[in-house]
Amino acid sequence: MGQPSVGIIMGSQSDWPTLRGAAETLDALEIAHEARIVSAHRTPDRLWRYGQEAAGRGLQVIIAGAGGAAHLPGMMASKTRLPVIGVPVETRALKGVDSLYSIVQMPRGFPVATMAIGAAGAVNAGLMAAEILALSDPDLAARLERWRADLSAAIPEEPQDE
Ligand code: RP5
């Protein structure tokens, strides 16, 4: 699909089942992307290098997912001017409320666009990235309009028995 315009980063392999939802959404909209494990705590040098090089490599949006003490999205927002979309990964101990609070309460000056906890948040992160890119890409804007119309059309008017 060519040069990635979206970077999906996550704190651990264990975050991938959640963040895959973002990747699949970008795939559906034909948006080139890459996925990397970049941990704020376990691989801080990798985080720093990724943030340092992201804009220069042609990335336009970063989706960052992490769980627990989820510092990755915020630290990435500190290191790059690219928009960072944060996905709080659901945790076993605290159901992802810990992740949400870690990501959403950024200090003034370094925003992270924080999505819902878990799978819905990951899909919405892909869509939010698409909406940002569509501002300057009419073909993508048309694909996004179609995606949204298809979703609306797939919702039945009446509930069915299971
Ligand atoms: C965070 O710790 C990761 O983002 C992950 O959600 C959580 C647990 O990581 P693992 O112990 O499963 O590798 O840094």
Backbone and ligand atoms as CSV (ligand in chain L), in Angstrom:
chain,resi,resn,atom,element,x,y,z
A,1,MET,N,N,0.826,-1.208,0.000
A,1,MET,CA,C,0.000,0.000,0.000
A,1,MET,C,C,0.866,1.266,0.000
A,2,GLY,N,N,2.178,1.083,0.021
A,2,GLY,CA,C,3.078,2.221,-0.044
A,2,GLY,C,C,3.466,2.796,1.295
A,3,GLN,N,N,4.026,3.983,1.239
A,3,GLN,CA,C,4.537,4.689,2.417
A,3,GLN,C,C,3.463,4.836,3.495
A,4,PRO,N,N,3.706,4.334,4.716
A,4,PRO,CA,C,2.662,4.454,5.754
A,4,PRO,C,C,2.412,5.896,6.170
A,5,SER,N,N,1.146,6.267,6.267
A,5,SER,CA,C,0.820,7.601,6.786
A,5,SER,C,C,0.340,7.532,8.233
A,6,VAL,N,N,0.023,6.332,8.712
A,6,VAL,CA,C,-0.383,6.162,10.111
A,6,VAL,C,C,0.549,5.161,10.786
A,7,GLY,N,N,1.045,5.538,11.940
A,7,GLY,CA,C,1.830,4.621,12.759
A,7,GLY,C,C,0.985,4.141,13.924
A,8,ILE,N,N,0.842,2.817,14.031
A,8,ILE,CA,C,0.136,2.249,15.188
A,8,ILE,C,C,1.204,1.708,16.128
A,9,ILE,N,N,1.255,2.251,17.322
A,9,ILE,CA,C,2.233,1.752,18.284
A,9,ILE,C,C,1.504,1.264,19.527
A,10,MET,N,N,2.128,0.279,20.181
A,10,MET,CA,C,1.495,-0.294,21.388
A,10,MET,C,C,2.581,-0.700,22.356
A,11,GLY,N,N,2.192,-0.736,23.638
A,11,GLY,CA,C,3.178,-0.997,24.672
A,11,GLY,C,C,3.654,-2.436,24.739
A,12,SER,N,N,2.869,-3.361,24.218
A,12,SER,CA,C,3.198,-4.775,24.376
A,12,SER,C,C,2.514,-5.585,23.286
A,13,GLN,N,N,3.071,-6.781,23.030
A,13,GLN,CA,C,2.407,-7.745,22.153
A,13,GLN,C,C,0.976,-8.004,22.641
A,14,SER,N,N,0.784,-7.971,23.962
A,14,SER,CA,C,-0.546,-8.284,24.511
A,14,SER,C,C,-1.584,-7.217,24.152
A,15,ASP,N,N,-1.143,-6.072,23.652
A,15,ASP,CA,C,-2.086,-5.021,23.222
A,15,ASP,C,C,-2.577,-5.236,21.785
A,16,TRP,N,N,-1.893,-6.100,21.047
A,16,TRP,CA,C,-2.200,-6.231,19.615
A,16,TRP,C,C,-3.632,-6.703,19.323
A,17,PRO,N,N,-4.181,-7.671,20.096
A,17,PRO,CA,C,-5.571,-8.063,19.818
A,17,PRO,C,C,-6.529,-6.876,19.869
A,18,THR,N,N,-6.228,-5.877,20.685
A,18,THR,CA,C,-7.060,-4.659,20.722
A,18,THR,C,C,-6.702,-3.737,19.561
A,19,LEU,N,N,-5.419,-3.455,19.396
A,19,LEU,CA,C,-4.998,-2.466,18.396
A,19,LEU,C,C,-5.203,-2.958,16.968
A,20,ARG,N,N,-5.334,-4.288,16.819
A,20,ARG,CA,C,-5.598,-4.833,15.476
A,20,ARG,C,C,-6.859,-4.218,14.875
A,21,GLY,N,N,-7.802,-3.838,15.754
A,21,GLY,CA,C,-9.039,-3.200,15.275
A,21,GLY,C,C,-8.754,-1.901,14.533
A,22,ALA,N,N,-7.746,-1.178,14.990
A,22,ALA,CA,C,-7.363,0.058,14.284
A,22,ALA,C,C,-6.756,-0.289,12.926
A,23,ALA,N,N,-5.895,-1.303,12.924
A,23,ALA,CA,C,-5.233,-1.707,11.673
A,23,ALA,C,C,-6.259,-2.183,10.649
A,24,GLU,N,N,-7.232,-2.976,11.107
A,24,GLU,CA,C,-8.245,-3.496,10.177
A,24,GLU,C,C,-9.108,-2.373,9.610
A,25,THR,N,N,-9.371,-1.378,10.439
A,25,THR,CA,C,-10.170,-0.237,9.975
A,25,THR,C,C,-9.396,0.547,8.912
A,26,LEU,N,N,-8.107,0.742,9.166
A,26,LEU,CA,C,-7.281,1.447,8.170
A,26,LEU,C,C,-7.183,0.627,6.886
A,27,ASP,N,N,-7.079,-0.701,7.028
A,27,ASP,CA,C,-7.064,-1.573,5.843
A,27,ASP,C,C,-8.336,-1.378,5.017
A,28,ALA,N,N,-9.478,-1.365,5.714
A,28,ALA,CA,C,-10.771,-1.247,5.023
A,28,ALA,C,C,-10.863,0.070,4.255
A,29,LEU,N,N,-10.167,1.082,4.758
A,29,LEU,CA,C,-10.217,2.399,4.105
A,29,LEU,C,C,-9.008,2.636,3.192
A,30,GLU,N,N,-8.215,1.568,3.012
A,30,GLU,CA,C,-7.040,1.621,2.114
A,30,GLU,C,C,-6.052,2.718,2.532
A,31,ILE,N,N,-5.789,2.765,3.820
A,31,ILE,CA,C,-4.814,3.729,4.355
A,31,ILE,C,C,-3.563,2.959,4.760
A,32,ALA,N,N,-2.437,3.327,4.168
A,32,ALA,CA,C,-1.186,2.630,4.473
A,32,ALA,C,C,-0.764,2.910,5.913
A,33,HIS,N,N,-0.365,1.857,6.601
A,33,HIS,CA,C,0.008,2.013,8.009
A,33,HIS,C,C,1.067,0.989,8.393
A,34,GLU,N,N,1.683,1.232,9.543
A,34,GLU,CA,C,2.640,0.276,10.099
A,34,GLU,C,C,2.251,0.025,11.554
A,35,ALA,N,N,2.685,-1.097,12.102
A,35,ALA,CA,C,2.408,-1.409,13.504
A,35,ALA,C,C,3.717,-1.788,14.191
A,36,ARG,N,N,3.957,-1.212,15.366
A,36,ARG,CA,C,5.217,-1.445,16.088
A,36,ARG,C,C,4.951,-1.573,17.587
A,37,ILE,N,N,5.746,-2.401,18.247
A,37,ILE,CA,C,5.731,-2.444,19.711
A,37,ILE,C,C,6.756,-1.443,20.214
A,38,VAL,N,N,6.274,-0.460,20.948
A,38,VAL,CA,C,7.120,0.627,21.463
A,38,VAL,C,C,6.664,0.869,22.897
A,39,SER,N,N,7.438,0.433,23.859
A,39,SER,CA,C,6.994,0.550,25.252
A,39,SER,C,C,7.653,1.737,25.948
A,40,ALA,N,N,6.814,2.545,26.609
A,40,ALA,CA,C,7.353,3.704,27.339
A,40,ALA,C,C,8.301,3.252,28.448
A,41,HIS,N,N,8.031,2.095,29.042
A,41,HIS,CA,C,8.822,1.656,30.193
A,41,HIS,C,C,9.898,0.647,29.814
A,42,ARG,N,N,9.564,-0.261,28.898
A,42,ARG,CA,C,10.520,-1.341,28.599
A,42,ARG,C,C,11.480,-0.970,27.473
A,43,THR,N,N,11.044,-0.095,26.569
A,43,THR,CA,C,11.934,0.303,25.457
A,43,THR,C,C,11.883,1.825,25.283
A,44,PRO,N,N,12.285,2.577,26.303
A,44,PRO,CA,C,12.172,4.041,26.203
A,44,PRO,C,C,12.999,4.637,25.068
A,45,ASP,N,N,14.146,4.048,24.759
A,45,ASP,CA,C,14.975,4.597,23.671
A,45,ASP,C,C,14.262,4.416,22.325
A,46,ARG,N,N,13.569,3.291,22.182
A,46,ARG,CA,C,12.816,3.037,20.941
A,46,ARG,C,C,11.692,4.070,20.799
A,47,LEU,N,N,11.045,4.355,21.930
A,47,LEU,CA,C,9.974,5.362,21.926
A,47,LEU,C,C,10.532,6.715,21.467
A,48,TRP,N,N,11.658,7.090,22.046
A,48,TRP,CA,C,12.252,8.394,21.730
A,48,TRP,C,C,12.604,8.477,20.246
A,49,ARG,N,N,13.232,7.410,19.735
A,49,ARG,CA,C,13.656,7.410,18.325
A,49,ARG,C,C,12.427,7.444,17.405
A,50,TYR,N,N,11.409,6.674,17.760
A,50,TYR,CA,C,10.195,6.642,16.925
A,50,TYR,C,C,9.584,8.045,16.840
A,51,GLY,N,N,9.471,8.704,18.000
A,51,GLY,CA,C,8.888,10.049,18.023
A,51,GLY,C,C,9.740,11.060,17.268
A,52,GLN,N,N,11.028,10.915,17.419
A,52,GLN,CA,C,11.977,11.825,16.761
A,52,GLN,C,C,11.874,11.735,15.237
A,53,GLU,N,N,11.695,10.511,14.723
A,53,GLU,CA,C,11.769,10.291,13.276
A,53,GLU,C,C,10.403,10.290,12.592
A,54,ALA,N,N,9.313,10.243,13.373
A,54,ALA,CA,C,7.984,9.968,12.800
A,54,ALA,C,C,7.603,10.938,11.679
A,55,ALA,N,N,7.654,12.231,11.943
A,55,ALA,CA,C,7.219,13.207,10.934
A,55,ALA,C,C,8.132,13.157,9.708
A,56,GLY,N,N,9.421,13.049,9.938
A,56,GLY,CA,C,10.387,13.009,8.837
A,56,GLY,C,C,10.214,11.792,7.940
A,57,ARG,N,N,9.697,10.697,8.514
A,57,ARG,CA,C,9.473,9.478,7.715
A,57,ARG,C,C,8.170,9.549,6.941
A,58,GLY,N,N,7.387,10.620,7.125
A,58,GLY,CA,C,6.150,10.771,6.352
A,58,GLY,C,C,4.902,10.339,7.083
A,59,LEU,N,N,5.045,9.896,8.333
A,59,LEU,CA,C,3.829,9.592,9.101
A,59,LEU,C,C,3.059,10.885,9.337
A,60,GLN,N,N,1.734,10.778,9.371
A,60,GLN,CA,C,0.900,11.970,9.588
A,60,GLN,C,C,0.067,11.889,10.860
A,61,VAL,N,N,-0.194,10.676,11.297
A,61,VAL,CA,C,-0.978,10.470,12.517
A,61,VAL,C,C,-0.393,9.262,13.240
A,62,ILE,N,N,-0.395,9.324,14.571
A,62,ILE,CA,C,0.050,8.175,15.364
A,62,ILE,C,C,-1.107,7.711,16.240
A,63,ILE,N,N,-1.372,6.427,16.201
A,63,ILE,CA,C,-2.322,5.798,17.112
A,63,ILE,C,C,-1.490,5.044,18.146
A,64,ALA,N,N,-1.704,5.360,19.412
A,64,ALA,CA,C,-0.889,4.747,20.463
A,64,ALA,C,C,-1.793,4.083,21.483
A,65,GLY,N,N,-1.620,2.789,21.681
A,65,GLY,CA,C,-2.437,2.051,22.634
A,65,GLY,C,C,-1.580,1.455,23.731
A,66,ALA,N,N,-2.078,1.528,24.952
A,66,ALA,CA,C,-1.350,0.919,26.063
A,66,ALA,C,C,-2.319,0.676,27.208
A,67,GLY,N,N,-1.894,-0.182,28.143
A,67,GLY,CA,C,-2.753,-0.518,29.265
A,67,GLY,C,C,-2.067,-0.284,30.596
A,68,GLY,N,N,-2.856,-0.168,31.648
A,68,GLY,CA,C,-2.308,0.022,32.993
A,68,GLY,C,C,-1.733,1.424,33.139
A,69,ALA,N,N,-0.478,1.504,33.556
A,69,ALA,CA,C,0.218,2.797,33.643
A,69,ALA,C,C,0.586,3.198,32.214
A,70,ALA,N,N,-0.416,3.681,31.497
A,70,ALA,CA,C,-0.327,3.793,30.026
A,70,ALA,C,C,0.310,5.122,29.612
A,71,HIS,N,N,1.617,5.189,29.719
A,71,HIS,CA,C,2.323,6.448,29.463
A,71,HIS,C,C,2.712,6.644,28.002
A,72,LEU,N,N,2.572,5.594,27.207
A,72,LEU,CA,C,3.052,5.666,25.820
A,72,LEU,C,C,2.417,6.794,24.995
A,73,PRO,N,N,1.083,6.928,24.962
A,73,PRO,CA,C,0.512,7.995,24.115
A,73,PRO,C,C,0.995,9.381,24.533
A,74,GLY,N,N,1.005,9.637,25.826
A,74,GLY,CA,C,1.407,10.954,26.310
A,74,GLY,C,C,2.872,11.250,26.041
A,75,MET,N,N,3.721,10.268,26.256
A,75,MET,CA,C,5.148,10.485,25.986
A,75,MET,C,C,5.373,10.705,24.497
A,76,MET,N,N,4.620,9.981,23.666
A,76,MET,CA,C,4.771,10.176,22.222
A,76,MET,C,C,4.296,11.579,21.821
A,77,ALA,N,N,3.226,12.041,22.460
A,77,ALA,CA,C,2.741,13.402,22.171
A,77,ALA,C,C,3.783,14.450,22.575
A,78,SER,N,N,4.584,14.141,23.588
A,78,SER,CA,C,5.638,15.067,24.006
A,78,SER,C,C,6.762,15.135,22.986
A,79,LYS,N,N,6.913,14.069,22.228
A,79,LYS,CA,C,8.094,13.950,21.368
A,79,LYS,C,C,7.830,14.325,19.918
A,80,THR,N,N,6.567,14.344,19.493
A,80,THR,CA,C,6.266,14.651,18.084
A,80,THR,C,C,5.095,15.628,18.002
A,81,ARG,N,N,5.125,16.474,16.983
A,81,ARG,CA,C,3.997,17.387,16.763
A,81,ARG,C,C,2.847,16.706,16.022
A,82,LEU,N,N,3.053,15.484,15.557
A,82,LEU,CA,C,1.962,14.767,14.871
A,82,LEU,C,C,0.816,14.533,15.848
A,83,PRO,N,N,-0.436,14.547,15.334
A,83,PRO,CA,C,-1.549,14.205,16.228
A,83,PRO,C,C,-1.411,12.779,16.755
A,84,VAL,N,N,-1.592,12.628,18.053
A,84,VAL,CA,C,-1.535,11.304,18.688
A,84,VAL,C,C,-2.931,10.946,19.185
A,85,ILE,N,N,-3.408,9.793,18.754
A,85,ILE,CA,C,-4.712,9.281,19.185
A,85,ILE,C,C,-4.450,8.145,20.169
A,86,GLY,N,N,-4.970,8.287,21.369
A,86,GLY,CA,C,-4.686,7.301,22.406
A,86,GLY,C,C,-5.796,6.276,22.558
A,87,VAL,N,N,-5.399,5.023,22.701
A,87,VAL,CA,C,-6.369,3.946,22.925
A,87,VAL,C,C,-6.071,3.286,24.274
A,88,PRO,N,N,-6.961,3.454,25.252
A,88,PRO,CA,C,-6.774,2.784,26.537
A,88,PRO,C,C,-7.113,1.297,26.406
A,89,VAL,N,N,-6.126,0.446,26.650
A,89,VAL,CA,C,-6.349,-0.999,26.541
A,89,VAL,C,C,-6.982,-1.488,27.844
A,90,GLU,N,N,-7.970,-2.390,27.697
A,90,GLU,CA,C,-8.662,-2.909,28.878
A,90,GLU,C,C,-7.721,-3.802,29.677
A,91,THR,N,N,-7.652,-3.572,30.978
A,91,THR,CA,C,-6.784,-4.367,31.854
A,91,THR,C,C,-7.631,-5.297,32.712
A,92,ARG,N,N,-6.966,-6.365,33.214
A,92,ARG,CA,C,-7.719,-7.333,34.016
A,92,ARG,C,C,-8.042,-6.742,35.393
A,93,ALA,N,N,-7.059,-6.086,36.002
A,93,ALA,CA,C,-7.234,-5.632,37.385
A,93,ALA,C,C,-8.260,-4.507,37.501
A,94,LEU,N,N,-8.173,-3.537,36.607
A,94,LEU,CA,C,-9.004,-2.323,36.775
A,94,LEU,C,C,-9.866,-2.022,35.548
A,95,LYS,N,N,-9.983,-3.013,34.674
A,95,LYS,CA,C,-10.908,-2.915,33.525
A,95,LYS,C,C,-10.560,-1.785,32.544
A,96,GLY,N,N,-9.354,-1.247,32.629
A,96,GLY,CA,C,-8.956,-0.209,31.666
A,96,GLY,C,C,-9.229,1.204,32.124
A,97,VAL,N,N,-9.859,1.343,33.289
A,97,VAL,CA,C,-10.052,2.699,33.825
A,97,VAL,C,C,-8.691,3.311,34.154
A,98,ASP,N,N,-7.772,2.460,34.622
A,98,ASP,CA,C,-6.400,2.917,34.872
A,98,ASP,C,C,-5.762,3.425,33.573
A,99,SER,N,N,-5.943,2.683,32.489
A,99,SER,CA,C,-5.375,3.080,31.188
A,99,SER,C,C,-5.996,4.402,30.736
A,100,LEU,N,N,-7.320,4.491,30.865
A,100,LEU,CA,C,-8.032,5.697,30.433
A,100,LEU,C,C,-7.519,6.929,31.189
A,101,TYR,N,N,-7.451,6.819,32.503
A,101,TYR,CA,C,-7.013,7.963,33.299
A,101,TYR,C,C,-5.553,8.319,32.990
A,102,SER,N,N,-4.739,7.294,32.729
A,102,SER,CA,C,-3.324,7.560,32.419
A,102,SER,C,C,-3.173,8.322,31.118
A,103,ILE,N,N,-4.109,8.103,30.186
A,103,ILE,CA,C,-3.970,8.686,28.847
A,103,ILE,C,C,-4.681,10.036,28.734
A,104,VAL,N,N,-5.836,10.154,29.390
A,104,VAL,CA,C,-6.697,11.306,29.093
A,104,VAL,C,C,-6.263,12.590,29.791
A,105,GLN,N,N,-5.634,12.481,30.945
A,105,GLN,CA,C,-5.358,13.696,31.735
A,105,GLN,C,C,-4.004,14.298,31.392
A,106,MET,N,N,-3.865,14.730,30.157
A,106,MET,CA,C,-2.595,15.333,29.725
A,106,MET,C,C,-2.496,16.778,30.208
A,107,PRO,N,N,-1.284,17.232,30.514
A,107,PRO,CA,C,-1.124,18.630,30.895
A,107,PRO,C,C,-1.307,19.532,29.679
A,108,ARG,N,N,-1.719,20.750,29.928
A,108,ARG,CA,C,-1.909,21.736,28.863
A,108,ARG,C,C,-0.657,21.814,27.982
A,109,GLY,N,N,-0.868,21.798,26.676
A,109,GLY,CA,C,0.264,21.933,25.748
A,109,GLY,C,C,0.579,20.679,24.965
A,110,PHE,N,N,0.188,19.508,25.482
A,110,PHE,CA,C,0.537,18.250,24.816
A,110,PHE,C,C,-0.674,17.326,24.785
A,111,PRO,N,N,-1.583,17.578,23.832
A,111,PRO,CA,C,-2.841,16.811,23.832
A,111,PRO,C,C,-2.687,15.394,23.290
A,112,VAL,N,N,-3.519,14.515,23.818
A,112,VAL,CA,C,-3.728,13.184,23.232
A,112,VAL,C,C,-5.229,13.038,23.017
A,113,ALA,N,N,-5.644,12.747,21.798
A,113,ALA,CA,C,-7.063,12.535,21.493
A,113,ALA,C,C,-7.430,11.144,21.994
A,114,THR,N,N,-8.122,11.089,23.114
A,114,THR,CA,C,-8.312,9.815,23.813
A,114,THR,C,C,-9.634,9.151,23.427
A,115,MET,N,N,-9.536,7.902,23.020
A,115,MET,CA,C,-10.708,7.133,22.593
A,115,MET,C,C,-11.282,6.346,23.776
A,116,ALA,N,N,-12.337,5.592,23.493
A,116,ALA,CA,C,-12.957,4.727,24.508
A,116,ALA,C,C,-12.019,3.567,24.854
A,117,ILE,N,N,-12.276,2.940,25.982
A,117,ILE,CA,C,-11.486,1.771,26.401
A,117,ILE,C,C,-11.764,0.587,25.475
A,118,GLY,N,N,-10.698,-0.060,25.024
A,118,GLY,CA,C,-10.829,-1.358,24.363
A,118,GLY,C,C,-11.136,-1.329,22.878
A,119,ALA,N,N,-11.846,-2.364,22.430
A,119,ALA,CA,C,-12.023,-2.630,20.998
A,119,ALA,C,C,-12.688,-1.468,20.257
A,120,ALA,N,N,-13.738,-0.892,20.846
A,120,ALA,CA,C,-14.422,0.224,20.173
A,120,ALA,C,C,-13.465,1.403,20.026
A,121,GLY,N,N,-12.657,1.625,21.041
A,121,GLY,CA,C,-11.698,2.719,20.982
A,121,GLY,C,C,-10.676,2.517,19.880
A,122,ALA,N,N,-10.250,1.275,19.683
A,122,ALA,CA,C,-9.258,1.000,18.644
A,122,ALA,C,C,-9.839,1.244,17.246
A,123,VAL,N,N,-11.050,0.766,17.019
A,123,VAL,CA,C,-11.695,0.997,15.716
A,123,VAL,C,C,-11.907,2.499,15.504
A,124,ASN,N,N,-12.373,3.175,16.548
A,124,ASN,CA,C,-12.599,4.618,16.414
A,124,ASN,C,C,-11.295,5.380,16.207
A,125,ALA,N,N,-10.207,4.871,16.748
A,125,ALA,CA,C,-8.901,5.511,16.506
A,125,ALA,C,C,-8.557,5.441,15.013
A,126,GLY,N,N,-8.830,4.285,14.398
A,126,GLY,CA,C,-8.604,4.166,12.956
A,126,GLY,C,C,-9.465,5.151,12.178
A,127,LEU,N,N,-10.727,5.281,12.621
A,127,LEU,CA,C,-11.638,6.199,11.932
A,127,LEU,C,C,-11.234,7.655,12.145
A,128,MET,N,N,-10.799,7.977,13.353
A,128,MET,CA,C,-10.365,9.353,13.636
A,128,MET,C,C,-9.139,9.697,12.788
A,129,ALA,N,N,-8.226,8.755,12.672
A,129,ALA,CA,C,-7.049,8.974,11.810
A,129,ALA,C,C,-7.501,9.207,10.371
A,130,ALA,N,N,-8.470,8.409,9.927
A,130,ALA,CA,C,-8.986,8.552,8.560
A,130,ALA,C,C,-9.623,9.927,8.368
A,131,GLU,N,N,-10.365,10.383,9.369
A,131,GLU,CA,C,-11.012,11.697,9.257
A,131,GLU,C,C,-9.981,12.817,9.153
A,132,ILE,N,N,-8.901,12.683,9.884
A,132,ILE,CA,C,-7.836,13.702,9.817
A,132,ILE,C,C,-7.208,13.693,8.422
A,133,LEU,N,N,-6.881,12.513,7.937
A,133,LEU,CA,C,-6.225,12.407,6.624
A,133,LEU,C,C,-7.170,12.826,5.495
A,134,ALA,N,N,-8.460,12.572,5.683
A,134,ALA,CA,C,-9.438,12.896,4.636
A,134,ALA,C,C,-9.585,14.394,4.422
A,135,LEU,N,N,-9.168,15.194,5.383
A,135,LEU,CA,C,-9.243,16.652,5.219
A,135,LEU,C,C,-8.438,17.119,4.003
A,136,SER,N,N,-7.396,16.377,3.677
A,136,SER,CA,C,-6.563,16.780,2.539
A,136,SER,C,C,-6.473,15.686,1.474
A,137,ASP,N,N,-7.441,14.766,1.479
A,137,ASP,CA,C,-7.412,13.658,0.513
A,137,ASP,C,C,-8.861,13.361,0.079
A,138,PRO,N,N,-9.314,13.967,-1.030
A,138,PRO,CA,C,-10.713,13.795,-1.456
A,138,PRO,C,C,-11.092,12.338,-1.745
A,139,ASP,N,N,-10.152,11.545,-2.265
A,139,ASP,CA,C,-10.485,10.138,-2.545
A,139,ASP,C,C,-10.772,9.395,-1.241
A,140,LEU,N,N,-9.937,9.653,-0.252
A,140,LEU,CA,C,-10.165,9.028,1.057
A,140,LEU,C,C,-11.475,9.536,1.658
A,141,ALA,N,N,-11.752,10.830,1.495
A,141,ALA,CA,C,-13.010,11.379,2.021
A,141,ALA,C,C,-14.196,10.629,1.418
A,142,ALA,N,N,-14.136,10.323,0.133
A,142,ALA,CA,C,-15.231,9.591,-0.527
A,142,ALA,C,C,-15.336,8.172,0.034
A,143,ARG,N,N,-14.165,7.523,0.242
A,143,ARG,CA,C,-14.202,6.159,0.814
A,143,ARG,C,C,-14.787,6.189,2.223
A,144,LEU,N,N,-14.453,7.204,2.986
A,144,LEU,CA,C,-14.957,7.323,4.356
A,144,LEU,C,C,-16.468,7.555,4.368
A,145,GLU,N,N,-16.941,8.404,3.466
A,145,GLU,CA,C,-18.393,8.633,3.359
A,145,GLU,C,C,-19.107,7.316,3.054
A,146,ARG,N,N,-18.507,6.522,2.125
A,146,ARG,CA,C,-19.114,5.248,1.745
A,146,ARG,C,C,-19.141,4.295,2.943
A,147,TRP,N,N,-18.018,4.251,3.672
A,147,TRP,CA,C,-17.905,3.375,4.858
A,147,TRP,C,C,-18.998,3.707,5.862
A,148,ARG,N,N,-19.194,5.009,6.094
A,148,ARG,CA,C,-20.188,5.449,7.070
A,148,ARG,C,C,-21.607,5.117,6.595
A,149,ALA,N,N,-21.843,5.312,5.293
A,149,ALA,CA,C,-23.168,5.013,4.752
A,149,ALA,C,C,-23.451,3.510,4.840
A,150,ASP,N,N,-22.437,2.694,4.544
A,150,ASP,CA,C,-22.606,1.235,4.626
A,150,ASP,C,C,-22.936,0.809,6.049
A,151,LEU,N,N,-22.264,1.409,7.021
A,151,LEU,CA,C,-22.529,1.066,8.422
A,151,LEU,C,C,-23.969,1.424,8.783
A,152,SER,N,N,-24.394,2.632,8.400
A,152,SER,CA,C,-25.776,3.041,8.696
A,152,SER,C,C,-26.778,2.092,8.055
A,153,ALA,N,N,-26.488,1.722,6.796
A,153,ALA,CA,C,-27.419,0.849,6.057
A,153,ALA,C,C,-27.501,-0.536,6.683
A,154,ALA,N,N,-26.442,-0.939,7.406
A,154,ALA,CA,C,-26.411,-2.287,7.990
A,154,ALA,C,C,-27.170,-2.364,9.318
A,155,ILE,N,N,-27.643,-1.238,9.830
A,155,ILE,CA,C,-28.351,-1.263,11.116
A,155,ILE,C,C,-29.842,-1.498,10.864
A,156,PRO,N,N,-30.376,-2.649,11.362
A,156,PRO,CA,C,-31.798,-2.926,11.129
A,156,PRO,C,C,-32.702,-1.937,11.873
A,157,GLU,N,N,-33.879,-1.734,11.311
A,157,GLU,CA,C,-34.812,-0.804,11.958
A,157,GLU,C,C,-35.470,-1.420,13.181
A,158,GLU,N,N,-35.627,-2.758,13.138
A,158,GLU,CA,C,-36.300,-3.431,14.260
A,158,GLU,C,C,-35.358,-4.451,14.887
A,159,PRO,N,N,-35.455,-4.630,16.197
A,159,PRO,CA,C,-34.614,-5.649,16.835
A,159,PRO,C,C,-35.117,-7.051,16.504
A,160,GLN,N,N,-34.194,-8.007,16.437
A,160,GLN,CA,C,-34.547,-9.408,16.165
A,160,GLN,C,C,-34.326,-10.226,17.431
A,161,ASP,N,N,-35.094,-11.312,17.589
A,161,ASP,CA,C,-34.792,-12.260,18.666
A,161,ASP,C,C,-33.471,-12.933,18.339
A,162,GLU,N,N,-32.675,-13.239,19.415
A,162,GLU,CA,C,-31.370,-13.876,19.137
A,162,GLU,C,C,-31.583,-15.279,18.609
L,1,RP5,C1,C,1.619,-1.910,29.211
L,1,RP5,O1,O,1.519,-2.934,30.119
L,1,RP5,C2,C,1.212,-2.498,27.896
L,1,RP5,O2,O,0.659,-1.510,27.090
L,1,RP5,C3,C,0.216,-3.571,28.267
L,1,RP5,O3,O,-1.114,-3.140,28.078
L,1,RP5,C4,C,0.483,-3.795,29.742
L,1,RP5,C5,C,0.830,-5.228,30.064
L,1,RP5,O4,O,1.902,-5.646,29.267
L,1,RP5,P1,P,2.367,-7.164,29.258
L,1,RP5,O5,O,2.798,-7.466,30.665
L,1,RP5,O6,O,1.181,-7.980,28.831
L,1,RP5,O7,O,3.486,-7.235,28.259
L,1,RP5,O8,O,2.903,-1.405,29.122
